[in-house]
Amino acid sequence: MGRDFTLLTLSLILWGIGEGLFFSFVPLYLQELGAKAVQIGGTLGGLSFAAMLCHLPAGYLADRLGRRTIIVASYVIGLIATVSMFLAPSLPFFATSLFLYGATAFVLAPMHSYITHVVPKEFLARALTLISASYSFGYMFGPLIGGLLAERFGLRHLFLFASCLFLISTLLVFLLRPQPVTPSPQGPALFRSLLGARFLAFTLIMGFTIFAAYLSQPLTPNYLQNQRSLSLSTIGFLFFVNSSGIVIFNLVMGSLSPLTGILLAQLLTITFSILLLKSHSVTLFSLAFFILGSYRAAQAVSIAQLRNYTRPESMGLAYGFAESIFALAMILASLFGGFLYAKQPTAMYSISIILTLLAMGLMAAFSLTETSSLFSSRSSVKLSGNDRTDSPCSEEEPSYSESANPTD
């Protein structure tokens, strides 16, 4: 898919390894620094809060200043934040640095926009899942190596090792070529992509899906160490298995329709919670972490679905809005998960199962509505004898993605 796609892929592999070294162990390091369960949940929720604050502005700026500019900025800030986490002398300083690191998630909107800009619509789901798989491929090895390094050098030094990999990754994105900035509408027209009923409906349902599925995840490392007595290296191995699942499911879901992939992921995240709730075997835990990979893959394909409701000149803003909603869902899930863990550790899995079942029903209903709308649209075209491209774009059936011309 070209030089820039290759550079982005390589940079994400390296970043994935570096982030994987420490990220899965952050709840345990927070515990080591003296944080309680609710504080851990709140701190992890702060990561998503930082992202939520930045997604929309980053998408807006990507549409105006250029996608490459915002991508590079996020890498540089991420490197600085990781060095700060290594140097942090106390819990408040570390939490602040972690908050800054969480803010770099604003890279998602400009990166997805960058990819969407050069990939034809029919290949977009595959391209987005390949990008997600490249990061996950690197992340797959991070927890495994991180668990071993943590037992030898301590959790703190994981941030130093990660910083070295982040430096190389950052140098690679500096080599990306800029894309021309497309003139954007001003005033109310700027937000038209955000006001469509289908765009808002899908974004909110996906946000609820993320809340339900993510609820049990932030404190799962603590649950495995404190309630299931697993070692750091074993927990690291489980996250290695999880990352391999993300890679596999990204490749699989890239071949499915986005809505089908999301429904499959919802079913599998329910299975994850059941296995964590009922089993004591590392083998079954490994299976659970593998199928949890479908959750991350579903987030990637959701962007391909959103593309159907988004105008080319405001892709960054639209993606930024959606990522803000997803980040808010993760904030609330982290806080609620920490509260449930403090009360009863297994409750976060039970509640996650119930809520994900409800999310499945909502997504299935939306999928049926989409299928019915598409069938009706095609029937109308056949009856009228007019070509689809001759009809004006309407809010109910937007045609925002006919072209992905890189000179746009």
C-alpha positions as CSV (number, residue, x, y, z in Angstrom):
1,M,0.0,0.0,0.0
2,G,3.0,2.3,-0.5
3,R,5.9,3.8,1.3
4,D,4.0,5.8,3.9
5,F,1.8,2.9,4.9
6,T,5.0,0.7,5.4
7,L,6.6,3.4,7.5
8,L,3.5,3.7,9.6
9,T,3.3,0.0,10.0
10,L,6.9,-0.3,11.2
11,S,6.6,2.6,13.6
12,L,3.4,1.0,15.1
13,I,5.2,-2.4,15.5
14,L,8.0,-0.7,17.5
15,W,5.5,1.4,19.5
16,G,3.4,-1.7,20.2
17,I,6.4,-3.6,21.6
18,G,7.4,-0.6,23.8
19,E,3.8,0.1,25.1
20,G,3.3,-3.6,25.7
21,L,6.4,-3.7,27.9
22,F,4.8,-1.6,30.6
23,F,1.1,-0.9,29.9
24,S,-0.3,-4.2,31.1
25,F,1.6,-3.8,34.3
26,V,0.5,-0.2,35.0
27,P,-2.2,-1.3,37.5
28,L,0.4,-3.3,39.4
29,Y,2.9,-0.5,39.4
30,L,0.2,1.9,40.7
31,Q,-0.5,-0.7,43.4
32,E,3.2,-0.7,44.1
33,L,3.2,3.1,44.5
34,G,0.4,2.8,47.1
35,A,-2.8,3.3,45.0
36,K,-6.0,1.6,46.2
37,A,-8.4,-0.3,43.9
38,V,-10.7,2.7,43.3
39,Q,-7.6,5.0,42.8
40,I,-6.3,2.5,40.2
41,G,-9.6,2.5,38.4
42,G,-9.7,6.3,38.5
43,T,-6.2,6.7,37.3
44,L,-6.8,4.3,34.4
45,G,-10.0,6.2,33.7
46,G,-7.8,9.4,33.6
47,L,-6.0,7.9,30.6
48,S,-9.3,7.8,28.7
49,F,-10.3,11.2,30.0
50,A,-7.1,12.7,28.6
51,A,-7.8,11.0,25.3
52,M,-11.4,12.2,25.3
53,L,-10.3,15.9,25.8
54,C,-7.9,15.7,22.9
55,H,-9.6,13.5,20.2
56,L,-12.0,16.2,18.9
57,P,-9.4,19.0,18.8
58,A,-6.9,16.7,17.2
59,G,-9.3,15.7,14.5
60,Y,-10.2,19.3,13.8
61,L,-6.6,20.3,13.6
62,A,-5.7,17.4,11.4
63,D,-8.3,18.6,8.9
64,R,-6.7,22.0,8.9
65,L,-3.0,21.7,9.7
66,G,-2.4,18.3,8.1
67,R,-2.6,14.8,9.4
68,R,1.1,14.1,9.5
69,T,1.7,17.1,11.7
70,I,-0.7,15.8,14.4
71,I,0.6,12.3,14.1
72,V,4.2,13.4,14.7
73,A,3.2,15.6,17.6
74,S,1.5,12.6,19.3
75,Y,4.6,10.5,19.0
76,V,6.9,13.1,20.5
77,I,4.5,13.8,23.4
78,G,4.3,10.0,24.0
79,L,8.0,9.7,24.2
80,I,8.3,12.6,26.7
81,A,5.5,11.2,28.8
82,T,7.2,7.8,29.0
83,V,10.5,9.2,30.1
84,S,8.6,11.2,32.7
85,M,7.0,8.0,34.1
86,F,10.4,6.4,34.5
87,L,11.6,9.5,36.4
88,A,8.5,9.9,38.5
89,P,9.4,9.9,42.2
90,S,5.8,9.6,43.5
91,L,2.3,8.5,42.7
92,P,1.0,12.0,41.8
93,F,3.9,12.7,39.5
94,F,3.5,9.3,37.8
95,A,-0.3,9.7,37.5
96,T,0.3,13.1,35.8
97,S,2.8,11.6,33.4
98,L,0.4,8.7,32.7
99,F,-2.3,11.3,32.0
100,L,-0.1,13.0,29.5
101,Y,0.6,9.6,27.8
102,G,-3.1,8.9,27.7
103,A,-3.6,12.2,25.8
104,T,-1.5,10.9,22.9
105,A,-4.4,8.6,22.0
106,F,-5.4,11.7,19.9
107,V,-3.2,10.1,17.2
108,L,-6.1,7.8,16.3
109,A,-8.3,10.3,14.5
110,P,-5.6,11.8,12.3
111,M,-4.0,8.3,11.7
112,H,-7.4,6.8,10.6
113,S,-8.0,9.9,8.5
114,Y,-4.5,9.6,7.0
115,I,-5.1,5.9,6.0
116,T,-8.7,6.6,4.8
117,H,-7.4,9.3,2.6
118,V,-5.2,6.9,0.5
119,V,-7.2,3.7,0.6
120,P,-10.3,3.0,-1.6
121,K,-13.4,2.4,0.4
122,E,-13.7,-1.3,-0.5
123,F,-10.3,-1.9,1.1
124,L,-10.6,0.4,4.1
125,A,-11.7,-2.3,6.6
126,R,-8.7,-4.4,5.6
127,A,-6.3,-1.5,5.7
128,L,-7.5,-0.4,9.2
129,T,-7.3,-3.9,10.6
130,L,-3.8,-4.4,9.1
131,I,-2.7,-1.2,10.8
132,S,-4.2,-2.4,14.1
133,A,-2.7,-5.8,13.6
134,S,0.8,-4.3,13.1
135,Y,0.6,-2.4,16.4
136,S,-0.9,-5.5,18.1
137,F,1.8,-7.7,16.6
138,G,4.4,-5.6,18.4
139,Y,2.4,-5.4,21.5
140,M,2.1,-9.2,21.6
141,F,5.7,-9.5,22.6
142,G,5.8,-6.6,25.0
143,P,4.0,-8.1,28.0
144,L,5.9,-11.4,27.6
145,I,9.3,-9.6,27.6
146,G,8.0,-7.0,30.2
147,G,7.1,-9.7,32.7
148,L,10.5,-11.2,32.5
149,L,12.3,-7.8,32.7
150,A,10.1,-6.7,35.6
151,E,11.0,-9.7,37.7
152,R,14.7,-9.0,37.0
153,F,14.9,-5.2,37.1
154,G,11.6,-4.1,38.6
155,L,8.5,-2.6,37.1
156,R,9.9,1.0,37.0
157,H,12.6,0.1,34.5
158,L,10.1,-1.0,32.0
159,F,9.4,2.6,31.1
160,L,13.1,3.2,30.4
161,F,13.2,0.2,28.0
162,A,10.0,1.4,26.3
163,S,11.4,4.9,25.8
164,C,14.3,3.6,23.7
165,L,11.8,1.8,21.4
166,F,9.6,4.9,21.2
167,L,12.5,7.0,20.1
168,I,13.1,4.8,17.0
169,S,9.4,4.7,16.3
170,T,9.2,8.5,16.5
171,L,12.1,8.9,14.0
172,L,10.2,6.7,11.5
173,V,7.0,8.9,11.5
174,F,9.1,11.9,10.8
175,L,9.7,10.3,7.4
176,L,6.0,10.3,6.5
177,R,5.0,12.5,3.6
178,P,2.4,15.2,4.3
179,Q,-0.9,15.1,2.6
180,P,-2.6,18.1,1.1
181,V,-5.1,19.8,3.3
182,T,-8.7,19.8,1.9
183,P,-10.6,23.0,2.4
184,S,-13.3,22.5,5.0
185,P,-16.7,24.1,5.3
186,Q,-17.2,26.7,8.0
187,G,-20.0,27.3,10.6
188,P,-22.8,24.7,11.0
189,A,-21.9,22.9,7.8
190,L,-18.6,21.8,9.5
191,F,-20.6,19.6,11.9
192,R,-22.9,18.1,9.4
193,S,-21.1,14.7,9.5
194,L,-21.7,14.6,13.2
195,L,-25.4,15.3,13.1
196,G,-26.6,12.4,10.9
197,A,-29.0,10.1,12.7
198,R,-27.1,6.9,11.6
199,F,-23.7,8.4,12.5
200,L,-24.9,9.3,16.0
201,A,-26.8,6.0,16.5
202,F,-23.9,3.8,15.6
203,T,-21.4,5.9,17.6
204,L,-23.5,5.7,20.7
205,I,-24.2,2.0,20.4
206,M,-20.5,1.4,19.8
207,G,-19.7,3.5,22.9
208,F,-22.1,1.5,25.0
209,T,-20.5,-1.7,23.6
210,I,-17.0,-0.5,24.7
211,F,-18.3,0.5,28.1
212,A,-19.8,-3.0,28.6
213,A,-16.8,-4.9,27.3
214,Y,-14.1,-2.8,28.9
215,L,-15.7,-2.8,32.3
216,S,-13.8,-5.9,33.5
217,Q,-10.5,-5.2,31.8
218,P,-8.6,-2.5,33.7
219,L,-8.4,-4.4,37.0
220,T,-8.0,-7.9,35.5
221,P,-4.2,-7.9,36.2
222,N,-5.0,-7.2,39.9
223,Y,-7.7,-9.8,39.9
224,L,-5.3,-12.4,38.4
225,Q,-2.5,-11.5,40.9
226,N,-4.6,-11.0,44.0
227,Q,-7.5,-13.4,43.6
228,R,-5.9,-16.1,41.3
229,S,-2.3,-15.8,42.6
230,L,-0.6,-15.6,39.2
231,S,3.0,-14.4,38.9
232,L,4.0,-11.3,36.9
233,S,5.6,-13.5,34.2
234,T,2.4,-15.5,33.8
235,I,0.3,-12.4,33.6
236,G,2.7,-11.1,31.0
237,F,2.3,-14.4,29.0
238,L,-1.5,-13.9,29.1
239,F,-1.2,-10.5,27.6
240,F,1.1,-12.0,25.0
241,V,-1.7,-14.4,24.1
242,N,-4.1,-11.5,24.1
243,S,-2.0,-9.6,21.6
244,S,-1.7,-12.6,19.3
245,G,-5.5,-12.8,19.4
246,I,-5.8,-9.2,18.4
247,V,-3.6,-9.9,15.4
248,I,-5.6,-12.9,14.4
249,F,-9.0,-11.3,14.9
250,N,-7.9,-8.2,13.0
251,L,-7.0,-10.3,10.0
252,V,-10.2,-12.2,10.3
253,M,-12.5,-9.2,10.8
254,G,-10.9,-7.4,7.9
255,S,-12.7,-9.9,5.7
256,L,-16.1,-9.6,7.4
257,S,-18.6,-6.8,7.3
258,P,-17.9,-4.3,10.2
259,L,-21.3,-5.0,11.8
260,T,-20.8,-8.8,11.7
261,G,-17.4,-8.4,13.2
262,I,-18.7,-6.3,16.0
263,L,-21.4,-8.7,16.9
264,L,-18.9,-11.6,16.9
265,A,-16.6,-9.6,19.2
266,Q,-19.5,-8.9,21.6
267,L,-20.2,-12.6,21.9
268,L,-16.5,-13.4,22.5
269,T,-16.1,-10.7,25.2
270,I,-19.0,-12.3,27.1
271,T,-17.1,-15.6,26.9
272,F,-14.0,-13.9,28.2
273,S,-15.9,-12.7,31.3
274,I,-17.4,-16.1,31.9
275,L,-14.0,-17.8,31.7
276,L,-12.4,-15.3,34.1
277,L,-15.3,-15.6,36.5
278,K,-15.4,-19.4,36.6
279,S,-12.0,-20.9,35.8
280,H,-8.8,-21.3,37.8
281,S,-6.7,-22.8,35.0
282,V,-4.0,-20.9,33.1
283,T,-5.0,-22.8,30.0
284,L,-8.5,-21.4,30.2
285,F,-7.2,-18.0,31.1
286,S,-5.1,-18.1,27.9
287,L,-8.2,-19.0,25.9
288,A,-10.0,-16.1,27.5
289,F,-7.3,-13.6,26.7
290,F,-7.0,-14.9,23.1
291,I,-10.6,-14.3,22.3
292,L,-10.6,-10.9,24.1
293,G,-8.5,-9.9,21.1
294,S,-11.7,-9.6,19.2
295,Y,-12.6,-6.5,21.3
296,R,-9.7,-4.4,19.9
297,A,-10.4,-5.7,16.4
298,A,-14.0,-4.6,16.7
299,Q,-12.8,-1.0,17.5
300,A,-10.8,-1.0,14.3
301,V,-13.6,-2.1,12.0
302,S,-16.0,0.3,13.7
303,I,-14.0,3.1,12.0
304,A,-14.7,1.5,8.6
305,Q,-18.4,1.5,9.4
306,L,-18.3,5.2,10.5
307,R,-16.7,6.1,7.1
308,N,-20.1,5.4,5.5
309,Y,-21.6,8.3,7.3
310,T,-18.7,10.8,7.1
311,R,-17.9,13.5,4.6
312,P,-14.3,13.5,3.2
313,E,-13.5,17.1,4.2
314,S,-14.4,16.5,7.8
315,M,-13.1,13.0,8.4
316,G,-10.7,14.0,11.1
317,L,-13.4,15.9,13.1
318,A,-15.9,13.0,12.7
319,Y,-13.4,10.4,13.8
320,G,-12.3,12.6,16.6
321,F,-15.9,12.9,17.8
322,A,-16.4,9.1,17.7
323,E,-13.1,8.5,19.5
324,S,-14.2,11.0,22.2
325,I,-17.3,9.0,22.8
326,F,-15.4,5.8,23.0
327,A,-12.9,7.3,25.4
328,L,-15.7,8.6,27.6
329,A,-17.1,5.0,27.7
330,M,-13.7,3.7,28.8
331,I,-13.5,6.4,31.6
332,L,-16.8,5.4,33.0
333,A,-16.0,1.7,32.7
334,S,-12.7,2.1,34.5
335,L,-14.3,4.0,37.4
336,F,-17.2,1.6,37.7
337,G,-14.9,-1.4,37.3
338,G,-12.7,0.0,40.2
339,F,-15.8,0.5,42.3
340,L,-17.0,-3.1,41.6
341,Y,-13.6,-4.6,42.3
342,A,-13.4,-2.9,45.7
343,K,-16.8,-4.2,46.6
344,Q,-16.6,-7.7,45.1
345,P,-13.8,-8.5,42.5
346,T,-16.0,-11.0,40.5
347,A,-18.8,-8.5,40.2
348,M,-17.1,-6.6,37.3
349,Y,-17.3,-9.8,35.2
350,S,-20.9,-10.5,36.0
351,I,-22.1,-6.9,35.2
352,S,-20.0,-6.9,32.0
353,I,-21.8,-10.0,30.8
354,I,-25.2,-8.5,31.4
355,L,-24.4,-5.2,29.8
356,T,-22.7,-6.7,26.8
357,L,-25.8,-8.8,26.1
358,L,-27.8,-5.6,26.1
359,A,-25.3,-4.0,23.7
360,M,-25.6,-7.1,21.4
361,G,-29.3,-6.5,21.2
362,L,-28.8,-2.9,20.3
363,M,-26.2,-3.6,17.6
364,A,-28.3,-6.4,16.1
365,A,-31.2,-4.0,15.8
366,F,-29.0,-1.4,14.2
367,S,-27.6,-4.0,11.8
368,L,-31.2,-5.0,10.8
369,T,-32.1,-1.4,10.2
370,E,-29.0,-0.9,8.0
371,T,-29.8,-4.0,6.0
372,S,-33.4,-2.9,5.5
373,S,-32.3,0.6,4.5
374,L,-29.8,-0.8,2.0
375,F,-32.4,-3.2,0.5
376,S,-35.0,-0.4,0.2
377,S,-32.5,1.9,-1.4
378,R,-31.5,-0.7,-4.0
379,S,-35.1,-1.5,-4.7
380,S,-35.8,2.2,-5.3
381,V,-32.9,2.5,-7.7
382,K,-34.1,-0.5,-9.7
383,L,-37.7,0.8,-9.9
384,S,-36.7,4.3,-10.9
385,G,-34.1,3.0,-13.4
386,N,-31.7,5.7,-12.3
387,D,-28.0,5.1,-11.6
388,R,-27.0,5.5,-7.9
389,T,-24.5,8.2,-8.7
390,D,-27.1,10.4,-10.4
391,S,-29.1,10.8,-7.2
392,P,-28.3,13.5,-4.7
393,C,-26.7,12.6,-1.4
394,S,-29.2,12.6,1.5
395,E,-28.8,12.3,5.2
396,E,-30.5,8.9,5.2
397,E,-28.2,7.3,2.7
398,P,-25.0,9.5,2.5
399,S,-22.5,9.0,-0.3
400,Y,-19.5,10.5,1.4
401,S,-16.9,7.8,0.4
402,E,-16.9,7.5,-3.3
403,S,-13.2,8.5,-3.6
404,A,-10.1,8.3,-1.6
405,N,-7.9,10.3,-4.0
406,P,-4.6,11.1,-2.2
407,T,-4.6,14.5,-3.8
408,D,-7.9,15.4,-2.2
